[in-house]
Amino acid sequence: MIYFLAAAVVILLDQLTKWAVVTYMELNESIPVIGEFFAIYSHRNRGAAFGILQDQRWFFIIITLVVVVGIIWFMLRTIRSGERQVLFLTGLTLLLGGAIGNFIDRLFTGEVVDFLKFHFEFTLFGLDVDYTYPIFNVADIGVVLGACILILDTLLSGRRDKKEITA
């Protein structure tokens, strides 16, 4: 059950950092951390990643509940199987923690607190690049890392299966 404890840690870190932003910063306030490249920026998002599907609170609540139930089911099934699938369970753990972290925001306030802001400004091949990555939070990091780990696990298990077939 270490995986559920790890998911709880992701949720706790997410909620603590969001609480600090809401408590100690005004909305749209920015605190530079690394010049203009990285800042803590108090922002609210009423949609999904990159601000899509604004004001669809109940849609996200229902979808997240279905996803969370599915993740927990897969985790319990995998744990009970006795197979050592650390990578797969780690990916699901991070997804679970991230999904619940943002779910809590949507459920209680109707919006997600985002605060990690990266701004890229440079010249590349004579072109001036000035881009601000969409502002995100700890839960988003859990979701993205979890998805990447699951993709990696899928690729690696495909290679293992292919080796077993040829052997």
TORDOTI-190468 format. One record per residue: x negated, y negated, z of N, C-alpha, C, O, CB in turn; residue number from 0. Coordinates in Angstrom, 1 decimal, always signed. Glycine has a CB too. Layout:
<pts>
PT	X	Y	Z	X	Y	Z	X	Y	Z	X	Y	Z	X	Y	Z	NUM
...
</pts>
This chain:
<pts>
PT	-0.8	+1.2	+0.0	+0.0	+0.0	+0.0	-0.9	-1.3	+0.0	-0.3	-2.4	+0.2	+0.9	+0.0	+1.2	0
PT	-2.2	-1.1	-0.2	-3.1	-2.2	-0.3	-2.7	-3.2	-1.4	-2.9	-4.4	-1.3	-4.5	-1.7	-0.5	1
PT	-2.1	-2.6	-2.5	-1.7	-3.5	-3.6	-0.6	-4.4	-3.2	-0.6	-5.6	-3.7	-1.3	-2.6	-4.8	2
PT	+0.4	-4.0	-2.4	+1.4	-4.9	-2.0	+0.9	-6.0	-1.0	+1.4	-7.1	-1.0	+2.6	-4.1	-1.3	3
PT	-0.1	-5.6	-0.2	-0.7	-6.6	+0.6	-1.5	-7.6	-0.2	-1.4	-8.8	+0.1	-1.7	-5.9	+1.6	4
PT	-2.2	-7.2	-1.2	-2.9	-8.1	-2.1	-1.9	-9.0	-2.9	-2.2	-10.2	-3.0	-3.7	-7.3	-3.2	5
PT	-0.8	-8.5	-3.3	+0.3	-9.4	-3.9	+0.8	-10.4	-2.9	+1.0	-11.6	-3.3	+1.5	-8.5	-4.4	6
PT	+0.9	-10.0	-1.6	+1.3	-11.0	-0.6	+0.3	-12.1	-0.4	+0.6	-13.2	-0.1	+1.5	-10.2	+0.7	7
PT	-1.0	-11.7	-0.5	-2.1	-12.7	-0.4	-2.0	-13.7	-1.6	-2.1	-14.9	-1.4	-3.5	-12.0	-0.5	8
PT	-1.7	-13.2	-2.8	-1.5	-14.1	-3.9	-0.3	-15.1	-3.7	-0.4	-16.3	-3.9	-1.3	-13.3	-5.3	9
PT	+0.8	-14.5	-3.2	+1.9	-15.3	-2.9	+1.6	-16.4	-1.8	+2.0	-17.5	-2.0	+3.1	-14.5	-2.4	10
PT	+0.9	-16.0	-0.8	+0.5	-16.9	+0.3	-0.4	-18.0	-0.2	-0.1	-19.2	+0.1	-0.1	-16.1	+1.4	11
PT	-1.4	-17.6	-0.9	-2.3	-18.7	-1.5	-1.5	-19.6	-2.4	-1.7	-20.9	-2.3	-3.4	-18.0	-2.3	12
PT	-0.7	-19.1	-3.2	+0.1	-19.9	-4.1	+1.0	-20.9	-3.3	+1.0	-22.1	-3.6	+1.0	-19.1	-5.0	13
PT	+1.7	-20.4	-2.4	+2.7	-21.2	-1.6	+1.9	-22.2	-0.7	+2.4	-23.4	-0.5	+3.6	-20.4	-0.7	14
PT	+0.8	-21.8	-0.1	+0.0	-22.8	+0.7	-0.5	-23.9	-0.1	-0.5	-25.1	+0.3	-1.1	-22.1	+1.4	15
PT	-1.1	-23.6	-1.3	-1.6	-24.7	-2.2	-0.5	-25.6	-2.7	-0.7	-26.8	-2.7	-2.4	-24.1	-3.4	16
PT	+0.6	-25.0	-3.0	+1.8	-25.9	-3.4	+2.3	-26.7	-2.3	+2.6	-27.9	-2.5	+2.9	-25.0	-4.0	17
PT	+2.3	-26.2	-1.1	+2.8	-26.9	+0.1	+1.8	-28.1	+0.3	+2.3	-29.2	+0.6	+2.8	-26.0	+1.3	18
PT	+0.5	-27.9	+0.2	-0.4	-29.0	+0.4	-0.2	-30.1	-0.6	-0.3	-31.3	-0.3	-1.9	-28.4	+0.3	19
PT	+0.0	-29.7	-1.9	+0.2	-30.7	-2.9	+1.5	-31.5	-2.6	+1.4	-32.7	-2.7	+0.3	-30.0	-4.3	20
PT	+2.6	-30.8	-2.3	+3.8	-31.5	-2.0	+3.7	-32.4	-0.8	+4.3	-33.5	-0.8	+5.0	-30.5	-1.9	21
PT	+3.0	-31.9	+0.2	+2.9	-32.6	+1.5	+2.0	-33.8	+1.5	+2.3	-34.9	+2.0	+2.5	-31.7	+2.6	22
PT	+0.9	-33.7	+0.8	-0.2	-34.7	+0.9	-0.3	-35.6	-0.4	-1.2	-36.5	-0.4	-1.5	-34.0	+1.2	23
PT	+0.4	-35.3	-1.4	+0.3	-36.1	-2.7	+1.7	-36.6	-3.1	+2.7	-35.9	-2.9	-0.3	-35.2	-3.8	24
PT	+1.6	-37.7	-3.7	+2.8	-38.2	-4.4	+3.0	-37.6	-5.7	+2.0	-37.1	-6.3	+2.8	-39.8	-4.5	25
PT	+4.2	-37.5	-6.2	+4.4	-36.9	-7.6	+3.6	-37.7	-8.6	+3.6	-39.0	-8.6	+5.9	-36.9	-7.9	26
PT	+3.0	-37.1	-9.5	+2.1	-37.7	-10.6	+0.8	-38.3	-10.0	+0.1	-38.9	-10.8	+2.9	-38.7	-11.3	27
PT	+0.5	-38.1	-8.8	-0.8	-38.5	-8.2	-1.9	-37.6	-8.7	-1.7	-36.4	-8.8	-0.7	-38.7	-6.7	28
PT	-3.1	-38.1	-9.0	-4.2	-37.3	-9.4	-5.4	-37.6	-8.6	-5.7	-38.7	-8.2	-4.5	-37.7	-10.9	29
PT	-6.0	-36.5	-8.2	-7.3	-36.5	-7.4	-8.4	-35.9	-8.3	-8.4	-34.7	-8.5	-7.2	-35.8	-6.0	30
PT	-9.3	-36.7	-8.8	-10.4	-36.1	-9.6	-11.3	-35.2	-8.8	-11.6	-35.5	-7.7	-11.2	-37.3	-10.3	31
PT	-11.6	-34.1	-9.4	-12.5	-33.1	-8.7	-13.8	-33.1	-9.5	-14.9	-33.1	-8.8	-11.8	-31.7	-8.7	32
PT	-13.8	-32.9	-10.8	-15.0	-32.9	-11.6	-14.7	-34.0	-12.7	-14.3	-33.7	-13.8	-15.3	-31.5	-12.3	33
PT	-15.0	-35.2	-12.4	-14.8	-36.3	-13.3	-13.4	-36.3	-13.9	-12.4	-36.1	-13.2	-15.8	-36.3	-14.4	34
PT	-13.3	-36.5	-15.2	-12.0	-36.4	-15.9	-11.7	-35.0	-16.4	-10.6	-34.7	-16.9	-12.0	-37.4	-17.1	35
PT	-12.7	-34.1	-16.2	-12.5	-32.7	-16.7	-11.5	-31.9	-15.9	-10.6	-31.2	-16.5	-13.8	-32.0	-16.7	36
PT	-11.6	-32.0	-14.6	-10.7	-31.2	-13.7	-10.2	-32.1	-12.6	-10.9	-32.8	-11.9	-11.5	-30.0	-13.1	37
PT	-8.9	-32.1	-12.4	-8.2	-32.8	-11.3	-7.1	-32.0	-10.7	-6.5	-31.1	-11.3	-7.7	-34.2	-11.9	38
PT	-6.8	-32.4	-9.4	-5.6	-31.9	-8.8	-4.6	-33.0	-9.1	-4.7	-34.1	-8.7	-5.8	-31.7	-7.2	39
PT	-3.5	-32.5	-9.7	-2.5	-33.5	-10.2	-1.1	-33.0	-9.8	-0.7	-31.9	-10.2	-2.6	-33.6	-11.8	40
PT	-0.4	-33.8	-9.0	+0.9	-33.4	-8.5	+2.0	-33.5	-9.6	+2.3	-34.5	-10.1	+1.3	-34.2	-7.3	41
PT	+2.4	-32.3	-10.1	+3.4	-32.2	-11.2	+4.5	-31.2	-10.9	+4.2	-30.3	-10.1	+2.6	-31.8	-12.5	42
PT	+5.6	-31.4	-11.5	+6.7	-30.4	-11.3	+7.2	-30.0	-12.7	+7.2	-30.8	-13.7	+7.9	-31.1	-10.6	43
PT	+7.5	-28.7	-12.8	+7.9	-28.1	-14.1	+9.2	-27.4	-13.9	+9.4	-26.5	-13.1	+6.8	-27.1	-14.6	44
PT	+10.2	-27.8	-14.7	+11.6	-27.2	-14.6	+11.8	-26.2	-15.6	+12.9	-25.7	-15.8	+12.6	-28.3	-14.7	45
PT	+10.7	-25.8	-16.3	+10.8	-24.8	-17.4	+9.8	-23.7	-17.1	+9.4	-23.4	-16.0	+10.5	-25.5	-18.7	46
PT	+9.3	-23.1	-18.2	+8.3	-22.0	-18.2	+7.0	-22.6	-18.6	+6.7	-23.8	-18.6	+8.8	-20.8	-19.1	47
PT	+6.1	-21.6	-19.0	+4.8	-22.0	-19.4	+4.8	-23.0	-20.5	+5.7	-23.0	-21.4	+4.0	-20.7	-19.9	48
PT	+3.9	-24.0	-20.5	+3.8	-25.1	-21.4	+5.1	-25.9	-21.5	+5.3	-26.6	-22.5	+3.5	-24.5	-22.8	49
PT	+5.9	-25.9	-20.4	+7.1	-26.7	-20.3	+8.3	-26.3	-21.2	+9.2	-27.0	-21.4	+6.7	-28.1	-20.7	50
PT	+8.2	-25.0	-21.8	+9.3	-24.6	-22.6	+10.5	-24.2	-21.8	+10.4	-23.9	-20.6	+8.9	-23.4	-23.5	51
PT	+11.7	-24.2	-22.4	+13.0	-23.8	-21.7	+13.2	-24.6	-20.5	+13.5	-24.0	-19.4	+12.9	-22.3	-21.4	52
PT	+13.1	-25.9	-20.6	+13.4	-26.8	-19.4	+14.8	-26.6	-18.9	+15.8	-26.3	-19.7	+13.2	-28.2	-19.8	53
PT	+15.0	-26.7	-17.6	+16.3	-26.6	-16.9	+17.0	-25.3	-17.1	+18.3	-25.4	-17.2	+17.1	-27.8	-17.3	54
PT	+16.4	-24.2	-17.3	+17.0	-22.9	-17.4	+16.8	-22.1	-16.1	+16.4	-20.9	-16.2	+16.5	-22.1	-18.6	55
PT	+17.0	-22.7	-15.0	+16.7	-22.2	-13.6	+17.3	-20.8	-13.5	+16.6	-19.9	-13.1	+17.3	-23.1	-12.6	56
PT	+18.6	-20.6	-13.7	+19.2	-19.3	-13.4	+18.7	-18.2	-14.4	+18.6	-17.0	-14.0	+20.7	-19.4	-13.6	57
PT	+18.4	-18.6	-15.6	+17.8	-17.6	-16.5	+16.5	-17.1	-16.0	+16.2	-15.9	-16.0	+17.5	-18.3	-17.9	58
PT	+15.6	-18.0	-15.5	+14.3	-17.6	-14.9	+14.5	-16.8	-13.6	+13.8	-15.8	-13.4	+13.5	-18.8	-14.6	59
PT	+15.5	-17.1	-12.8	+15.7	-16.4	-11.6	+16.1	-15.0	-11.9	+15.6	-14.0	-11.3	+16.8	-17.1	-10.7	60
PT	+17.1	-14.8	-12.8	+17.5	-13.5	-13.2	+16.4	-12.6	-13.8	+16.2	-11.5	-13.5	+18.8	-13.5	-14.1	61
PT	+15.7	-13.2	-14.8	+14.6	-12.5	-15.5	+13.6	-12.1	-14.5	+13.0	-11.0	-14.6	+14.0	-13.4	-16.6	62
PT	+13.2	-13.0	-13.6	+12.2	-12.7	-12.6	+12.6	-11.6	-11.7	+11.8	-10.8	-11.4	+11.8	-14.0	-11.8	63
PT	+13.8	-11.6	-11.3	+14.3	-10.5	-10.4	+14.2	-9.1	-11.1	+13.7	-8.2	-10.6	+15.8	-10.7	-10.0	64
PT	+14.6	-9.1	-12.4	+14.4	-7.9	-13.2	+13.0	-7.5	-13.3	+12.6	-6.3	-13.2	+15.1	-8.1	-14.6	65
PT	+12.1	-8.4	-13.6	+10.7	-8.2	-13.8	+10.1	-7.7	-12.5	+9.3	-6.7	-12.5	+9.9	-9.4	-14.3	66
PT	+10.4	-8.3	-11.4	+9.8	-7.9	-10.1	+10.3	-6.5	-9.7	+9.5	-5.7	-9.3	+10.3	-8.9	-9.0	67
PT	+11.5	-6.2	-9.9	+12.0	-4.8	-9.6	+11.3	-3.8	-10.5	+10.8	-2.8	-10.1	+13.6	-4.7	-9.9	68
PT	+11.1	-4.2	-11.8	+10.3	-3.3	-12.7	+8.9	-3.1	-12.3	+8.4	-2.0	-12.3	+10.4	-3.8	-14.1	69
PT	+8.2	-4.2	-11.9	+6.8	-4.1	-11.4	+6.7	-3.2	-10.2	+5.9	-2.3	-10.1	+6.3	-5.5	-11.2	70
PT	+7.6	-3.4	-9.2	+7.6	-2.6	-8.0	+7.8	-1.2	-8.3	+7.2	-0.3	-7.8	+8.6	-3.1	-7.0	71
PT	+8.8	-0.9	-9.2	+9.1	+0.5	-9.6	+7.8	+1.2	-10.2	+7.5	+2.3	-9.8	+10.2	+0.5	-10.6	72
PT	+7.2	+0.5	-11.2	+6.0	+1.0	-11.8	+4.9	+1.2	-10.8	+4.2	+2.2	-10.8	+5.5	+0.1	-12.9	73
PT	+4.7	+0.3	-9.8	+3.7	+0.4	-8.8	+3.9	+1.6	-7.9	+3.0	+2.4	-7.7	+3.6	-0.9	-8.0	74
PT	+5.1	+1.8	-7.4	+5.5	+2.9	-6.6	+5.3	+4.2	-7.3	+4.8	+5.2	-6.8	+6.9	+2.8	-6.0	75
PT	+5.8	+4.2	-8.6	+5.7	+5.5	-9.4	+4.2	+5.8	-9.6	+3.8	+7.0	-9.5	+6.4	+5.3	-10.7	76
PT	+3.4	+4.9	-9.9	+1.9	+5.1	-10.1	+1.2	+5.6	-8.8	+0.4	+6.5	-8.8	+1.3	+3.8	-10.7	77
PT	+1.6	+4.9	-7.7	+0.9	+5.2	-6.4	+1.3	+6.7	-6.0	+0.5	+7.4	-5.6	+1.4	+4.2	-5.3	78
PT	+2.6	+7.0	-6.2	+3.1	+8.3	-5.8	+2.5	+9.4	-6.7	+2.5	+10.6	-6.3	+4.6	+8.4	-5.9	79
PT	+2.2	+9.1	-8.0	+1.6	+10.1	-8.9	+0.3	+10.6	-8.4	-0.1	+11.7	-8.8	+1.5	+9.5	-10.3	80
PT	-0.4	+9.8	-7.6	-1.7	+10.3	-7.1	-2.8	+10.0	-8.0	-4.0	+10.2	-7.7	-1.6	+11.7	-6.7	81
PT	-2.5	+9.6	-9.2	-3.5	+9.3	-10.2	-4.3	+8.0	-9.8	-3.7	+7.1	-9.3	-3.0	+9.1	-11.7	82
PT	-5.5	+8.0	-10.0	-6.4	+6.8	-9.6	-6.3	+5.8	-10.8	-7.1	+5.9	-11.7	-7.8	+7.3	-9.3	83
PT	-5.4	+4.9	-10.7	-5.2	+3.9	-11.8	-5.4	+2.5	-11.2	-4.5	+1.7	-11.2	-3.8	+4.0	-12.5	84
PT	-6.6	+2.2	-10.7	-6.9	+1.0	-10.0	-6.7	-0.2	-10.9	-6.1	-1.2	-10.5	-8.3	+1.0	-9.5	85
PT	-7.2	-0.2	-12.2	-7.0	-1.3	-13.1	-5.6	-1.6	-13.3	-5.2	-2.8	-13.3	-7.8	-1.0	-14.4	86
PT	-4.8	-0.6	-13.6	-3.4	-0.8	-13.9	-2.6	-1.4	-12.7	-1.9	-2.3	-12.8	-2.7	+0.6	-14.3	87
PT	-2.9	-0.8	-11.5	-2.3	-1.3	-10.3	-2.7	-2.7	-9.9	-1.9	-3.5	-9.4	-2.5	-0.4	-9.1	88
PT	-4.0	-3.0	-10.2	-4.5	-4.4	-9.9	-3.8	-5.4	-10.8	-3.4	-6.5	-10.4	-6.0	-4.5	-10.2	89
PT	-3.6	-5.1	-12.1	-2.9	-5.9	-13.0	-1.4	-6.2	-12.6	-1.0	-7.3	-12.5	-2.9	-5.4	-14.4	90
PT	-0.8	-5.1	-12.2	+0.6	-5.2	-11.7	+0.7	-6.0	-10.4	+1.6	-6.8	-10.2	+1.2	-3.8	-11.5	91
PT	-0.3	-5.8	-9.5	-0.4	-6.6	-8.3	-0.4	-8.1	-8.5	+0.3	-8.8	-7.9	-1.6	-6.1	-7.5	92
PT	-1.3	-8.5	-9.4	-1.4	-9.9	-9.7	-0.2	-10.5	-10.4	+0.3	-11.6	-10.1	-2.7	-10.2	-10.6	93
PT	+0.4	-9.7	-11.3	+1.7	-10.1	-11.9	+2.8	-10.3	-10.9	+3.5	-11.2	-10.9	+2.1	-9.1	-13.0	94
PT	+2.9	-9.3	-10.0	+3.9	-9.3	-8.9	+3.7	-10.6	-8.0	+4.7	-11.3	-7.8	+3.8	-8.1	-8.0	95
PT	+2.5	-10.8	-7.6	+2.3	-12.0	-6.7	+2.6	-13.3	-7.4	+3.2	-14.2	-6.9	+0.8	-12.0	-6.3	96
PT	+2.1	-13.4	-8.7	+2.4	-14.6	-9.5	+3.9	-14.8	-9.8	+4.4	-15.9	-9.6	+1.6	-14.6	-10.8	97
PT	+4.5	-13.8	-10.1	+6.0	-13.9	-10.4	+6.8	-14.3	-9.2	+7.6	-15.2	-9.3	+6.5	-12.5	-11.0	98
PT	+6.5	-13.7	-8.1	+7.2	-14.1	-6.8	+6.8	-15.5	-6.4	+7.7	-16.2	-5.9	+6.9	-13.1	-5.7	99
PT	+5.6	-15.9	-6.6	+5.2	-17.2	-6.2	+6.0	-18.3	-6.9	+6.5	-19.2	-6.3	+3.7	-17.4	-6.5	100
PT	+6.1	-18.2	-8.2	+6.9	-19.2	-9.0	+8.4	-19.0	-8.7	+9.2	-19.9	-8.8	+6.6	-19.0	-10.5	101
PT	+8.8	-17.7	-8.5	+10.2	-17.4	-8.2	+10.7	-18.2	-7.0	+11.8	-18.8	-6.9	+10.5	-15.9	-8.0	102
PT	+9.8	-18.2	-5.9	+10.2	-18.9	-4.7	+10.5	-20.4	-5.0	+11.4	-20.9	-4.5	+9.0	-18.8	-3.7	103
PT	+9.6	-21.0	-5.8	+9.8	-22.4	-6.1	+11.1	-22.6	-6.8	+11.9	-23.5	-6.5	+8.7	-22.9	-7.0	104
PT	+11.4	-21.8	-7.9	+12.6	-22.0	-8.7	+13.8	-21.7	-7.8	+14.8	-22.4	-8.0	+12.6	-21.0	-9.9	105
PT	+13.8	-20.7	-7.0	+14.9	-20.4	-6.1	+15.3	-21.5	-5.2	+16.5	-21.9	-5.0	+14.7	-19.1	-5.4	106
PT	+14.3	-22.1	-4.5	+14.6	-23.1	-3.5	+14.6	-24.5	-4.0	+15.3	-25.3	-3.4	+13.6	-23.0	-2.4	107
PT	+13.9	-24.8	-5.0	+13.9	-26.3	-5.5	+14.3	-26.5	-6.9	+14.6	-27.6	-7.3	+12.5	-26.8	-5.3	108
PT	+14.4	-25.4	-7.7	+14.7	-25.5	-9.1	+13.6	-25.9	-10.0	+13.8	-26.2	-11.2	+15.8	-26.5	-9.2	109
PT	+12.4	-26.1	-9.4	+11.3	-26.5	-10.2	+10.0	-25.8	-9.6	+10.0	-25.5	-8.4	+11.1	-28.0	-10.3	110
PT	+9.0	-25.7	-10.4	+7.7	-25.1	-10.0	+6.7	-26.2	-9.8	+6.6	-27.1	-10.6	+7.2	-24.1	-11.0	111
PT	+6.0	-26.1	-8.7	+4.9	-27.1	-8.4	+3.7	-26.7	-9.1	+3.1	-25.6	-8.9	+4.7	-27.2	-6.8	112
PT	+3.2	-27.5	-10.0	+1.9	-27.3	-10.7	+0.9	-28.3	-10.3	+1.3	-29.5	-10.0	+2.1	-27.3	-12.3	113
PT	-0.4	-28.0	-10.3	-1.3	-29.0	-9.8	-2.8	-28.9	-10.4	-3.6	-29.8	-10.1	-1.4	-28.9	-8.4	114
PT	-3.1	-27.9	-11.1	-4.4	-27.7	-11.7	-4.4	-28.2	-13.1	-3.8	-27.7	-14.0	-4.9	-26.2	-11.6	115
PT	-5.2	-29.3	-13.3	-5.2	-30.0	-14.6	-6.6	-30.0	-15.2	-7.6	-30.5	-14.5	-4.6	-31.4	-14.4	116
PT	-6.7	-29.6	-16.4	-8.0	-29.6	-17.1	-7.9	-30.4	-18.4	-6.9	-30.3	-19.1	-8.5	-28.1	-17.5	117
PT	-8.8	-31.4	-18.5	-8.8	-32.3	-19.7	-10.1	-32.1	-20.4	-11.2	-32.2	-19.9	-8.6	-33.7	-19.2	118
PT	-10.0	-31.8	-21.7	-11.2	-31.5	-22.6	-11.3	-32.7	-23.5	-10.4	-33.0	-24.3	-11.1	-30.2	-23.4	119
PT	-12.5	-33.4	-23.5	-12.8	-34.5	-24.4	-14.2	-34.3	-24.9	-15.2	-34.5	-24.1	-12.5	-35.9	-23.7	120
PT	-14.3	-34.1	-26.2	-15.7	-33.9	-26.8	-15.6	-34.1	-28.3	-14.5	-34.1	-28.9	-16.3	-32.5	-26.4	121
PT	-16.7	-34.1	-29.0	-16.8	-34.2	-30.4	-17.3	-32.8	-30.9	-18.3	-32.3	-30.4	-17.6	-35.3	-30.9	122
PT	-16.6	-32.2	-31.9	-17.0	-31.0	-32.5	-17.0	-31.1	-34.0	-15.9	-31.3	-34.6	-16.1	-29.8	-32.0	123
PT	-18.1	-30.9	-34.6	-18.2	-31.0	-36.1	-17.6	-32.3	-36.6	-17.0	-32.4	-37.6	-17.5	-29.8	-36.7	124
PT	-17.9	-33.4	-35.9	-17.5	-34.7	-36.3	-16.0	-35.0	-35.9	-15.5	-36.1	-36.2	-17.6	-34.8	-37.7	125
PT	-15.3	-34.1	-35.3	-13.9	-34.3	-34.9	-13.9	-34.6	-33.4	-14.5	-33.9	-32.6	-13.0	-33.1	-35.3	126
PT	-13.1	-35.6	-33.1	-13.0	-36.0	-31.7	-11.8	-35.1	-31.1	-10.7	-35.1	-31.6	-12.6	-37.5	-31.5	127
PT	-12.2	-34.4	-30.0	-11.2	-33.5	-29.4	-10.8	-34.1	-28.1	-11.6	-34.5	-27.2	-11.7	-32.0	-29.2	128
PT	-9.5	-34.4	-27.9	-9.0	-34.9	-26.6	-7.7	-34.1	-26.3	-6.6	-34.4	-26.8	-8.6	-36.5	-26.8	129
PT	-7.9	-33.1	-25.4	-6.8	-32.2	-25.1	-6.7	-32.0	-23.6	-7.7	-31.7	-22.9	-7.1	-30.9	-25.8	130
PT	-5.5	-32.1	-23.1	-5.2	-31.7	-21.7	-4.4	-30.4	-21.7	-3.3	-30.3	-22.3	-4.3	-32.8	-21.0	131
PT	-5.0	-29.4	-21.1	-4.4	-28.1	-21.0	-3.1	-28.2	-20.1	-3.1	-29.0	-19.1	-5.3	-27.0	-20.4	132
PT	-2.0	-27.5	-20.4	-0.9	-27.6	-19.5	-1.2	-27.3	-18.1	-1.9	-26.4	-17.7	+0.2	-26.6	-20.0	133
PT	-0.7	-28.2	-17.2	-0.9	-28.1	-15.8	-0.4	-26.8	-15.2	+0.7	-26.4	-15.6	-0.4	-29.3	-15.0	134
PT	-1.1	-26.1	-14.3	-0.7	-24.8	-13.8	-1.0	-24.7	-12.3	-1.4	-25.6	-11.7	-1.4	-23.7	-14.6	135
PT	-0.7	-23.5	-11.8	-0.9	-23.2	-10.3	-1.5	-21.9	-10.1	-1.8	-21.1	-11.0	+0.5	-23.4	-9.6	136
PT	-1.6	-21.5	-8.8	-2.2	-20.2	-8.4	-1.3	-19.0	-8.9	-1.9	-18.0	-9.4	-2.3	-20.1	-6.9	137
PT	+0.0	-19.1	-8.9	+0.9	-18.1	-9.4	+0.6	-17.8	-10.9	+0.6	-16.7	-11.3	+2.3	-18.4	-9.1	138
PT	+0.5	-18.9	-11.6	+0.2	-18.8	-13.0	-1.1	-18.0	-13.3	-1.2	-17.3	-14.2	+0.2	-20.2	-13.7	139
PT	-2.1	-18.3	-12.5	-3.4	-17.6	-12.6	-3.2	-16.1	-12.4	-3.7	-15.3	-13.1	-4.4	-18.2	-11.6	140
PT	-2.4	-15.8	-11.3	-2.1	-14.4	-11.1	-1.4	-13.7	-12.3	-1.7	-12.6	-12.6	-1.2	-14.2	-9.9	141
PT	-0.4	-14.4	-12.9	+0.3	-13.8	-14.0	-0.6	-13.6	-15.2	-0.6	-12.5	-15.8	+1.5	-14.7	-14.4	142
PT	-1.4	-14.6	-15.5	-2.3	-14.5	-16.7	-3.4	-13.4	-16.4	-3.7	-12.6	-17.3	-3.0	-15.9	-17.0	143
PT	-4.1	-13.5	-15.3	-5.1	-12.5	-15.0	-4.5	-11.0	-15.0	-5.1	-10.1	-15.5	-5.8	-12.8	-13.6	144
PT	-3.3	-10.9	-14.4	-2.6	-9.6	-14.3	-2.3	-9.1	-15.7	-2.6	-7.9	-16.0	-1.3	-9.7	-13.5	145
PT	-1.8	-10.0	-16.6	-1.5	-9.6	-18.0	-2.8	-9.2	-18.7	-2.8	-8.2	-19.4	-0.8	-10.7	-18.7	146
PT	-3.9	-9.9	-18.5	-5.2	-9.6	-19.2	-5.7	-8.3	-18.7	-6.2	-7.5	-19.5	-6.2	-10.7	-18.9	147
PT	-5.6	-8.0	-17.4	-6.0	-6.7	-16.8	-5.2	-5.6	-17.4	-5.8	-4.5	-17.7	-6.0	-6.7	-15.3	148
PT	-3.9	-5.8	-17.5	-3.1	-4.7	-18.1	-3.4	-4.5	-19.6	-3.4	-3.3	-20.0	-1.6	-5.1	-18.0	149
PT	-3.7	-5.5	-20.3	-4.2	-5.3	-21.7	-5.5	-4.6	-21.7	-5.6	-3.6	-22.5	-4.3	-6.7	-22.4	150
PT	-6.4	-4.9	-20.9	-7.7	-4.2	-20.8	-7.5	-2.8	-20.4	-8.1	-1.9	-21.0	-8.6	-4.9	-19.8	151
PT	-6.6	-2.5	-19.5	-6.3	-1.1	-19.0	-5.7	-0.4	-20.2	-6.1	+0.8	-20.4	-5.4	-1.1	-17.8	152
PT	-4.9	-1.0	-21.0	-4.2	-0.3	-22.1	-5.3	+0.0	-23.2	-5.3	+1.1	-23.7	-3.1	-1.2	-22.7	153
PT	-6.2	-0.9	-23.4	-7.2	-0.6	-24.4	-8.2	+0.5	-23.9	-8.6	+1.3	-24.7	-8.0	-1.9	-24.7	154
PT	-8.6	+0.4	-22.7	-9.5	+1.4	-22.1	-8.8	+2.8	-22.1	-9.5	+3.8	-22.4	-10.0	+1.0	-20.8	155
PT	-7.6	+2.9	-21.7	-6.9	+4.2	-21.6	-6.7	+4.7	-23.0	-6.7	+6.0	-23.2	-5.5	+4.0	-20.9	156
PT	-6.5	+3.9	-24.0	-6.4	+4.3	-25.4	-7.7	+5.0	-25.8	-7.6	+6.0	-26.5	-6.0	+3.2	-26.3	157
PT	-8.8	+4.4	-25.5	-10.1	+4.9	-25.8	-10.3	+6.2	-25.1	-10.9	+7.2	-25.7	-11.2	+3.9	-25.5	158
PT	-9.9	+6.3	-23.8	-10.1	+7.6	-23.1	-9.3	+8.7	-23.7	-9.7	+9.8	-23.8	-9.7	+7.4	-21.6	159
PT	-8.0	+8.4	-24.0	-7.2	+9.4	-24.7	-7.7	+9.8	-26.0	-7.7	+11.0	-26.3	-5.7	+8.8	-24.9	160
PT	-8.3	+8.9	-26.7	-8.9	+9.2	-28.0	-10.1	+10.2	-27.9	-10.3	+11.1	-28.6	-9.3	+7.9	-28.8	161
PT	-10.9	+9.9	-26.8	-12.1	+10.7	-26.6	-11.6	+12.1	-26.1	-12.2	+13.1	-26.5	-12.9	+10.1	-25.4	162
PT	-10.6	+12.2	-25.3	-10.1	+13.5	-24.9	-9.5	+14.3	-26.0	-9.7	+15.6	-26.0	-9.0	+13.3	-23.8	163
PT	-8.9	+13.7	-27.0	-8.3	+14.4	-28.1	-9.4	+15.0	-29.0	-9.3	+16.1	-29.5	-7.4	+13.5	-28.9	164
PT	-10.5	+14.2	-29.2	-11.6	+14.6	-30.0	-12.5	+15.6	-29.3	-13.3	+16.3	-30.0	-12.4	+13.4	-30.5	165
PT	-12.4	+15.7	-28.0	-13.3	+16.6	-27.3	-12.9	+18.0	-27.3	-13.5	+18.9	-26.7	-13.5	+16.2	-25.9	166
</pts>
